[in-house]
Amino acid sequence: MRVFQNNGLSRGFRSHRSKLRGDAFREQISNFLNSRFAALHILLPVLEGDALAFYTNGDDDQLQAAWAREHGLRTRDLTEILLAQIEHHNTEVFYNLDPMLYGSDFVRRLPGCVRQAICWRAAPSGNVDLSGYDLVVCNFPSILQDWQQKGCRTAYFSPAYDSLMSDYAGSAERSLDLIFVGGFSRHHVARTAALSEAASLEGVRARFHLEEGRLTRLANAFPFVPVLKKHAYPLRVRELTAGPVYGREMYAEFANARIVLNGAVDMAGPDRGNMRCFEATGCGSVLLTDAGNYPDGFIDGKTMVTYSSPDQIPALVGRLLSDPAWALSIAQAGHNMVQCEYSKQRQWLRFRELV
């Protein structure tokens, strides 16, 4: 199977990517894959360097310009470059992690070699049309149901354990008690409440690595503007905040913390299972997360700990820190579960089934 996987970079990672040096397309891709950004979504053949698999970040103008230059393509248009890459690769299956940028209009322009077009979308997306795709996948049943109602074929598909996490999961020296890594925006009201509760804990060594939404970034810069004030970091949260981390840097931060705090985006409904669930357990930390409908294997009190409301966080953190044996049992069970049940091999077998 000749599979082509396309992804998009988050706004925060775009500034971070300057660390990934390289001029040639292959060098840039190698450095990107080695960073482990979004590795849970990247298919096994890509990570293993299979000659039949091709990967790119279609919204990365520097990366795509390198490919165009190396192949004599005289355009800077990212859509045209991506189409040329797919045709050059002679792709049979196009798997797109960035359908908000490349929707049905793009699918209709795919070269004739493409037999199937599949996309991942795990968020409500307004009036975006994905009906041109043969299949829309994610691990949120309610979102899949929403896409079905819009006329799309759908299937359940999960992130997978990154084998490099095993290098971090066995860390015994964890200098932080609690850590959070994720976005902070107007779409994270419930998450903001959870962070505020965690920030209020006395004697707990905590750190928050936050990626600001556009409105939050503006509010933090001008907190004295009344209309923006509600979107800024609460004072105690600001005191514990560091810059965002991604990939290997995030793995290292998780390996340095006993507890990873998680909270769903407000628009997720009752379903749970964002990437942080797999990353926290994968790196051997206790996942402390909001209650909801989780993927198989994520069990409260066994492989993770859940809170029904943010005000329960202080007591749960206190119990986990005062009972290290209990905390360690949950961390180990969570890691063993995600390593076994959500391996890259299983993810790839499931993808082949869908195709």
N, C-alpha and C positions, 0 to 999 in steps of 0.2 A: 504494500500500500504506500503510495506516494502522498504523504500528508504534509500540508503546509499550515503552520500555526502562526497566527498574527496576534499581537498584543498591543496595548497602548500604555503609555507611561502616566502615572499620576502626576499632578501638578508639583507636588513636593519632591518627587523623585527626579523631576526634570532638572532641578537645581543641583541635586545630589549627583547626577550622572556625569558631571564634569570630572569626577574622580576616576571615571572609567576611560582611561586614555586609549588612544588608538586611532589610526588614520584609515587603514583598510577595513572593509566591511566585515570580513571574517574575524579580524582582531577585535573589533568593537563587539561583535556578537559573543565571541569567546569571553571577553571581559564581563559583559552583561550577564551571561549565564553563570559565570563564576561568582557574581555578586549575590546570586540566589534571590533576587527580587522576583516576587510572584512565582517562585519555584513550585509551589504546591499545585499550580495550574498548568505547569509546563509538562507536556507529555514525555514519557520515558524515552522514546526514540530520539527526541531532540536532545535530552540531557546526556544520552549515551553517544551522541554524535553519529547516529545512523545516517548513511549516505542518502537514504530515501526520504528523510525528514528535512524540512526547511523551516527556519524560524526567523521572524523579524518583528520589530516594533514599528508598525506602519505610520505612526504619528511622529517618529523621531526624524526630523529633517536632516540632521547631521549624518545619522546612520544611513538613511535612504539615499542621500546625495552621494555617499561613498559608493553604494552599489550601482547607482546610475552612471557615475563617472567611470567605474571599472568596466561597465558593459556598453559604453559608448552611447548611452541614452541621453539625449539633449533636452532634458526637462527637469524642472524642480517641483513639478506637480506631484504631490504624494500619492494621489489616487492612481495616476498613470504609472508611477514607479511600481506600486504594489501590483497592479495588473500585469505589468511586464515581468515582475519576479515570478508570479504564479504561472504565467505562460512559459517562461524559461525553465522553470522547475518541472513542467509537465505534470502539474498537481492533479491528483485524483480526488482527494478529500481536503477541503478548505475548512479549517477550524479557527474561528475568529473570536477573540476575547474582547474585541472593541467594536461591537455592533452599533453603538451610538454614533460613531464616526463613519462606519462602513455598514450601512443598512441595506434594505432591499434593492435600492437603486444600484448599489455597487454589485450585489449578487447577480443582477440581470446582465451585468457587463462581463462576468467571469468568462474566461476562455472555454472553449468546448471540451478541453481535456478534463475539466472538473466535473466529477460525477455527483458529488454531494457537497453541500455547504451547511456547516453546523456552526452555531454561535452559542456562547455563554452569556447569559444576562441574568443577574441575581438581584435586580432592583426594579421597582416600578419605573416606567419610562415614558409616561405621558402618552403622546400620540405617535411615538416612533413606530415605524412600520418594519417588522421583522418577518412578515409573511413570506418574503422571497426565500428565506432560508428553509432547507429541508427539515431542520430540527433546531429547536431552541432548548438548551439544557442549563440546569443549575441544581442546587441542592435545597431549594426552598419550595415546597409543594404549593403553597398559596400563590407564589409568583408564577409558577408553571401553569396553575389554573387560570390565572389572569391572561397569560399568553394564549392559552387554549381558547379562551373566550374571544380573543382577537383573531382567531383563525389560524394559529400556528400549531404545528406538530411539536410536541414537547417530550422530554425524557429526563428522569432523575440522573444526575451525575455529580460526583463529589470531588473536592480537592483531595490531595494525597500527601502522605508523609514524605518529606524530603530526607533521603538517607543520610545527608550530611548533618542532620540534627542529632544523630547518635554521638557525634563528636562533642556536643554541648550538654546532652541530657544527663551525663554522669557527673556533672560538676558538683563537688561537695561543698566548696566554699562559696556561699551565696551571701554577699555582703548587704543586699537589699532585702527588706521584708516584703515589699509590695511594689509592683511596677505596672504602668499602663502605657500602651503604645497604640496610637490611633488618631482618628480625625476628631476635630472639635469645630462644630459649625451649628448653624440654626436647625439642622436636621438631627441634632444630637441632644435634645432637651433632657431625655431620660438619662443619657450618659453623663451629662453635666451634673445632674443631681447625684449620681453615683460617685463621680470624681470629687464633688464637694464633701460628701460623707467621708470618703477615704482620706481626703486632705485634712480633715479635722482630727484625725487620730493622733493622740499624743504618744511620743516615744516609739513611733513606727517609722522605720527608715523607708521612705517612699520616694518615687520619682515618676513623673509623667512626661512621656515623649509625645508631644502633640503636633499634628499637622493642621494648621489653621485653615478654616474655610475663608473665602474672600471677605465676607462680612465680618467675621471674627478678627481677621488680620487688620481690617480698617478700625474696628472697635478698640482693639488693643493699642493701636497707634494714637487714637483720639478718644480715650475713655471719658473725657469730660463732656462729650457731646451727648445730650440726654437720649436722643433717639437710638444711639448706638450702644449705650451703656449695658443693656441687657444681653448683648452678644459678646461682651468682653469676658476674659477669664475672671472668675471670682478671685479675690485677693490671695487666699491661701493656696488655691490651685496654681496661680501664677508663681508663687514662691517655690513650688516644687517642680516647675516645668522646665524641661530641657528641649532641645531641638529634636525633630523627627529622626527616626532611625529606620533602616530598611535592610532586608536580606540578612547577610551574615552579621552585620552590626546588631540587628534586632535579636538574632539568635543568641549572641553573646550577652546581651542585656537580659534576656529571659533566663539564661543559664546562671546569671548572677543574682536572681531574685527567687524567693521562696514562693511568692504568690503573684500570679498575673491576673489583674482585674480586667474584665471585659464587659461590654455593654452593647446591645444591638442598636442599629440605626432606628430612629422612630418609625420609619416607613416599612420596617420589616414585618410588622404584624406579629402573630404569635410564633412564627417560625424562627429558629435559631440555627447557627452553624456557619458563622462567618469565619474567615481565614484564621483569625486570632485563636479560635478554639483549637484548631489543628496545630498551630504554631506553638502555643503555650504548652499543651500536653506533649507535643513532639520534642520540646526542649527540656522536659522533665520538671516543669513547675506545676504547682497546683493552679488549676483554672478556677477562678472565682467569677461567676458570670450570672446574668439575669435569667430567671426561670422562663421556660417556654418549651416549644416542641423541638427537641434536638435530634440530630442524626443518630442512627443505631450505635450503641456502645457508649454514648455520653450519658452517664447515669449519676444523678445527684447522690453525693455521699459515698460513691464508689470510685468513679473516674474523674469527678469534678465536684464542685460545691456551688450551689445556686442560692441566690437571694431573690425573694419575691418583691421586695421594695428596697430602695437605697438605704433606708434607715436600719436595715438588718446587717449592713456591711460591717460596721464597727464590731459587733458581737462575733460575727463569723471570722473576721480577721484575728480578733483576740483569741478565739478558740484554736484556730490553726497555728498561731504562734506559740500558744501555751501547751499545745499537745503535738510536739514534733513527730512523734511516732505515727499519729493519725494522718498528719499532713503528708508525711513521707509515703505512707501506704497509698494515699490517693494519687500523689504525683507519679509513683511507680506504676500503678494500675492504669492511669491515664496514658502514660507513655507506651506501655505494653499494648494497650488496646489500639491506639492510633497507628502504631508501627505495624501491627499485624493486620487490622481490619481495613486500613486505608493506605496500603502500600502502593508504590508506583506501578508495580506489576499488576495489581488488581485494577488500578485505574485504567491502565492501558488495555487490559482484557475487556473491561466494561466499554471502553471507547470502541473497540473492535466489534463488540456486540451491537452497539448502536449503529455503526456503519453497515 
